[in-house]
Amino acid sequence: MKKIVITGGKGGVGKSTVAILFADKLVRENKKVILCDCDVECPNDYLLLGQKLAKPIEKVFAEFPKLIKKKCKKCGLCAKTCRSNAIFQAPGKYPVFIKDLCSACGACWIVCPYGAIEPQKEETGQIFTNRVKNNFWLVTGMAKPGLEETGPVVTEVKKFALKFAEKNKVNVTLFDTAPGIHCPVVSALLNCDLAYCVTEPTPMGAYDLNLILDLCQKLKVPAKVILNQADLGDKRKIEKIAKKFKTKVEKEIPYSRKLVEAYSKGKLLNFRL
């Protein structure tokens, strides 16, 4: 089974549109496909596919630290160990856990020599599935509103999608990431076979393409470029950056009013490139 990521440093360049059209193309080529929406803070693939999210098929949990004050000696080891700077401790005071910064790695309760920190399980997200049509499934991850660190949610959504793919003997699993190069995007990219980086022929598109290609290079994920709305700007900057990273513009998609209309109505499956 191939694991392909559809990503892009800049938001609004048509990443989800490309992911859906690519998935549909593979299905029409008699492939079994899963599209996994890893933009867990703002998933929208189901809207573009004209789907509704019913009851979640699975919940995502993470373990956060809880202090047992009667055991704590205020040694400060937990605060020194935390790489997320999620533990604040004033001199002579008990440590304070800042959940918004916590990555739920568990290092603090592992290193505590007094057993003064215990893990506390909390729901951080939900997973939904939709059968879009024959041989085409959508897996949607959705983080709990207000959750700052969503990388672990993406990791769990990916695990679910891959198990689902194995069970249904899927040929290709596509992961549609959030925009940017932060932790949730890294989580989606890890251990994938190929990344298609979607961009546009604008200065912002070129700048962010450089960032996402650099990230793919660091993660050792082969990357190719898809240039959306290719006829609306100067594509030479995009080609220059692609050449810098020894890749190429795999496909150019021209501006299409019909595509915009299909997008706005949530009927992308009716459109053919």
C-alpha positions as MATLAB code, in Angstrom:
seq = 'MKKIVITGGKGGVGKSTVAILFADKLVRENKKVILCDCDVECPNDYLLLGQKLAKPIEKVFAEFPKLIKKKCKKCGLCAKTCRSNAIFQAPGKYPVFIKDLCSACGACWIVCPYGAIEPQKEETGQIFTNRVKNNFWLVTGMAKPGLEETGPVVTEVKKFALKFAEKNKVNVTLFDTAPGIHCPVVSALLNCDLAYCVTEPTPMGAYDLNLILDLCQKLKVPAKVILNQADLGDKRKIEKIAKKFKTKVEKEIPYSRKLVEAYSKGKLLNFRL';
ca = [
       0.000    0.000    0.000;
       1.240    3.456   -0.917;
       1.115    6.289    1.629;
       0.961    9.673   -0.077;
       0.730   13.082    1.581;
      -0.972   16.119    0.071;
       0.524   19.132    1.826;
       1.555   22.757    1.365;
       3.122   25.445    3.475;
       0.553   28.092    2.563;
      -3.147   27.891    3.340;
      -5.748   28.449    0.649;
      -3.716   27.102   -2.286;
      -6.150   24.266   -3.066;
      -4.542   21.462   -1.089;
      -7.807   19.770   -0.103;
      -9.212   20.246   -3.599;
      -6.187   18.487   -5.081;
      -6.425   15.699   -2.472;
     -10.062   14.992   -3.317;
      -9.593   15.134   -7.093;
      -6.535   12.887   -6.832;
      -8.429   10.384   -4.675;
     -11.320   10.324   -7.128;
      -8.928    9.829  -10.067;
      -7.378    6.806   -8.349;
     -10.818    5.319   -7.670;
     -11.728    5.699  -11.352;
      -8.527    3.765  -12.102;
      -9.973    0.862  -10.061;
      -7.875    1.550   -6.965;
      -9.182    1.227   -3.411;
      -8.503    4.575   -1.714;
      -8.692    6.160    1.716;
      -8.519    9.922    2.053;
      -7.508   10.830    5.603;
      -8.145   14.428    6.645;
      -5.292   15.229    9.043;
      -6.173   18.913    9.380;
      -7.680   18.038   12.748;
      -8.163   21.626   13.907;
     -10.281   22.514   10.889;
     -11.182   19.444    8.793;
     -13.174   20.292    5.677;
     -12.772   17.416    3.217;
     -16.151   16.031    4.260;
     -17.781   19.361    3.360;
     -16.137   19.447   -0.066;
     -17.362   15.892   -0.638;
     -20.929   16.740    0.366;
     -20.745   14.409    3.386;
     -21.943   14.697    6.977;
     -20.100   13.545   10.072;
     -22.242   11.171   12.098;
     -21.336    9.552   15.408;
     -17.548    9.224   15.901;
     -16.286    5.709   15.329;
     -13.433    6.190   17.813;
     -12.237    8.701   20.391;
      -8.659    9.883   20.824;
      -7.152   10.160   24.288;
      -3.928   11.519   25.721;
      -2.386   11.315   29.182;
      -1.574   14.573   30.950;
       0.346   14.967   34.241;
      -1.420   15.283   37.582;
       0.508   16.304   40.703;
       0.209   14.413   43.980;
       1.302   17.153   46.382;
       1.816   14.926   49.418;
       4.516   13.035   47.510;
       6.172   16.025   45.836;
       9.527   17.192   47.254;
       9.708   20.285   44.973;
      12.985   19.035   43.512;
      12.337   20.634   40.093;
      13.433   17.618   38.060;
      10.150   17.482   36.143;
      10.438   21.137   35.053;
      14.051   20.632   33.945;
      13.073   17.547   31.930;
      10.084   19.032   30.075;
      11.173   19.948   26.524;
       7.849   21.663   25.818;
       8.318   24.177   28.662;
       4.919   23.064   29.921;
       5.967   22.956   33.586;
       6.539   26.132   35.588;
       8.057   25.993   39.038;
       8.924   29.000   41.174;
      11.677   28.495   43.811;
      10.360   26.517   46.765;
       6.922   26.070   45.185;
       5.050   23.140   43.669;
       5.329   22.678   39.903;
       2.456   23.991   37.783;
       1.469   22.078   34.623;
       0.481   24.193   31.607;
      -1.767   21.882   29.598;
      -1.843   24.111   26.511;
       1.894   23.525   26.055;
       1.945   19.865   27.069;
       2.691   17.299   24.348;
       1.619   14.404   26.607;
       5.029   12.735   26.200;
       5.063   11.370   29.779;
       8.669   12.339   30.531;
       7.746   14.162   33.742;
       6.149   11.197   35.504;
       8.859    8.858   34.235;
      11.705   10.905   35.734;
       9.993   11.834   39.026;
      11.928    9.898   41.704;
       9.097   10.213   44.242;
       6.132    9.053   42.171;
       4.522   12.459   42.693;
       3.203   12.745   39.140;
       0.655   10.377   37.688;
      -0.887   10.296   34.197;
      -4.477   11.419   33.842;
      -6.339   10.309   30.715;
      -8.358   12.930   28.815;
     -10.208   12.958   25.501;
      -8.392   15.075   22.911;
     -10.195   14.253   19.685;
     -12.542   12.099   17.633;
     -12.338   10.021   14.455;
     -15.094    9.712   11.869;
     -15.475    7.529    8.780;
     -17.578    7.974    5.638;
     -17.990    5.663    2.680;
     -17.997    8.277   -0.080;
     -18.665    5.718   -2.806;
     -17.534    2.257   -3.806;
     -13.802    1.809   -3.021;
     -13.502    5.356   -1.628;
     -13.480    6.009    2.126;
     -12.953    9.223    4.051;
     -11.364    9.227    7.508;
     -11.709   12.507    9.379;
      -9.802   13.507   12.503;
     -11.160   16.282   14.699;
      -9.315   17.701   17.705;
     -11.081   18.899   20.813;
     -11.779   22.655   20.489;
      -9.104   24.751   22.191;
      -6.471   21.999   22.178;
      -3.094   23.628   21.527;
      -0.918   20.591   20.763;
      -2.698   18.558   18.070;
       0.254   16.553   16.734;
      -0.593   13.500   18.925;
      -4.183   13.581   17.599;
      -2.880   13.452   14.023;
      -0.664   10.504   14.955;
      -3.639    8.541   16.299;
      -5.811    9.417   13.273;
      -3.040    8.152   10.977;
      -2.768    4.901   12.942;
      -6.513    4.382   12.653;
      -6.512    5.119    8.897;
      -3.670    2.662    8.250;
      -5.386   -0.108   10.229;
      -8.620    0.637    8.360;
      -6.684    0.490    5.076;
      -5.140   -2.870    5.941;
      -8.525   -4.303    6.907;
     -10.117   -3.183    3.630;
      -7.085   -4.056    1.443;
      -6.694   -0.475    0.268;
      -4.187    0.337   -2.509;
      -3.479    3.989   -1.650;
      -3.955    6.065    1.497;
      -3.838    9.821    1.008;
      -3.150   12.111    3.960;
      -4.430   15.682    3.574;
      -2.435   17.802    6.029;
      -2.998   21.149    7.677;
      -1.176   24.114    6.109;
       2.174   25.118    7.605;
       5.195   23.202    8.881;
       4.274   22.769   12.559;
       3.951   19.550   14.603;
       0.627   18.291   13.125;
       2.117   18.533    9.622;
       5.280   16.731   10.734;
       3.127   13.969   12.273;
       1.238   13.545    8.994;
       4.412   13.442    6.887;
       6.368   10.920    8.941;
       6.971    7.518    7.312;
       5.107    8.330    4.098;
       6.260    7.321    0.619;
       5.713   10.599   -1.215;
       4.526   14.165   -0.636;
       2.768   16.339   -3.192;
       3.346   19.962   -2.180;
       0.565   22.183   -3.512;
       1.332   25.837   -4.131;
       0.380   28.851   -6.253;
       2.441   31.218   -8.465;
       2.629   34.077   -5.950;
       5.444   35.433   -3.727;
       3.729   33.926   -0.657;
       3.278   30.610   -2.427;
       6.945   30.528   -3.401;
       8.140   31.406    0.113;
       6.015   28.737    1.789;
       6.890   26.136   -0.853;
      10.532   26.591    0.115;
       9.611   25.875    3.758;
       7.588   22.738    3.091;
      10.157   21.294    0.664;
      12.859   21.906    3.239;
      10.775   20.076    5.846;
      10.198   17.124    3.508;
      13.926   16.980    2.847;
      14.703   16.928    6.576;
      12.144   14.152    7.127;
      13.506   12.255    4.095;
      10.121   12.173    2.385;
      10.403   12.470   -1.437;
       8.451   15.498   -2.659;
       6.982   16.799   -5.900;
       5.215   20.072   -6.626;
       1.682   20.684   -7.856;
       1.132   24.232   -9.104;
      -2.477   25.328   -8.750;
      -3.930   28.287  -10.686;
      -0.746   28.049  -12.719;
      -1.857   30.573  -15.342;
      -2.586   33.423  -12.915;
       0.959   34.396  -11.948;
       4.663   34.079  -12.624;
       5.582   30.430  -12.193;
       9.321   30.956  -12.639;
       9.863   31.434   -8.885;
       8.110   28.134   -8.217;
      10.219   26.348  -10.819;
      13.388   27.869   -9.339;
      12.562   26.599   -5.846;
      11.628   23.156   -7.155;
      14.987   22.991   -8.947;
      16.762   24.060   -5.743;
      15.378   20.980   -3.993;
      16.069   18.758   -7.018;
      12.418   18.067   -7.691;
       9.981   19.236  -10.321;
       6.524   20.644  -10.925;
       4.646   17.404  -11.452;
       1.406   19.006  -12.618;
       0.077   22.477  -13.445;
      -3.607   23.142  -12.816;
      -5.007   26.191  -14.632;
      -7.634   28.447  -13.106;
     -11.137   27.088  -13.720;
     -14.403   28.814  -12.905;
     -16.188   25.454  -13.099;
     -13.817   24.056  -10.472;
     -14.502   27.030   -8.192;
     -18.240   26.494   -8.585;
     -17.940   22.766   -7.814;
     -15.829   23.629   -4.754;
     -18.344   26.178   -3.472;
     -21.210   23.678   -3.779;
     -19.369   20.749   -2.178;
     -19.572   18.799   -5.441;
     -15.938   18.233   -6.345;
     -16.634   14.636   -7.348;
     -18.608   15.973  -10.296;
     -15.524   17.754  -11.630;
     -12.851   16.312  -13.910;
      -9.479   17.974  -14.454;
];
